[in-house]
């Protein structure tokens, strides 16, 4: 099951419009202020990308 890049962009654009933000960074900040997401503490944080062993 997959969706196209265009579909993802369309959905993100609709979310941006609904929250009145212009980009993903502002979306995250807005979601945090609205209590929709919690940011991890440094002890909980893990690297998004890990290097191969």
C-alpha positions in Angstrom: 0.0 0.0 0.0 1.5 3.4 -1.0 0.6 6.9 -1.7 2.2 9.4 -4.1 4.4 12.3 -3.1 1.7 14.6 -4.6 -0.9 13.2 -2.2 1.4 13.7 0.8 2.0 17.3 -0.3 -1.7 17.9 -0.8 -2.5 16.6 2.7 0.3 18.6 4.3 -0.9 21.8 2.5 -4.4 21.3 3.8 -3.1 20.8 7.4 -0.9 23.9 7.0 -3.9 25.9 5.8 -6.1 24.7 8.7 -3.5 25.6 11.3 -2.4 28.8 9.6 1.2 27.9 9.2 3.6 28.0 6.2 6.0 25.1 6.7 6.7 21.9 8.6 8.7 23.7 11.3 5.9 26.1 12.1 3.5 23.1 11.9 5.5 21.3 14.6 5.7 24.5 16.8 1.9 25.0 16.4 1.1 21.4 17.2 3.3 21.6 20.3 1.6 24.8 21.5 -1.8 23.2 20.9 -0.8 20.1 23.0 -1.0 17.8 20.0 2.6 16.5 20.4 5.2 16.2 23.1 8.8 16.9 22.4 11.2 14.2 23.8 13.5 15.1 26.6 17.2 14.6 25.9 17.1 11.3 27.8 14.3 10.1 25.5 15.7 11.5 22.3 17.2 9.0 19.8 18.9 9.8 16.5 16.6 9.8 13.6 19.3 8.4 11.3 21.8 5.9 12.6 25.1 5.1 10.8 25.6 1.6 9.7 27.6 -0.6 12.1 
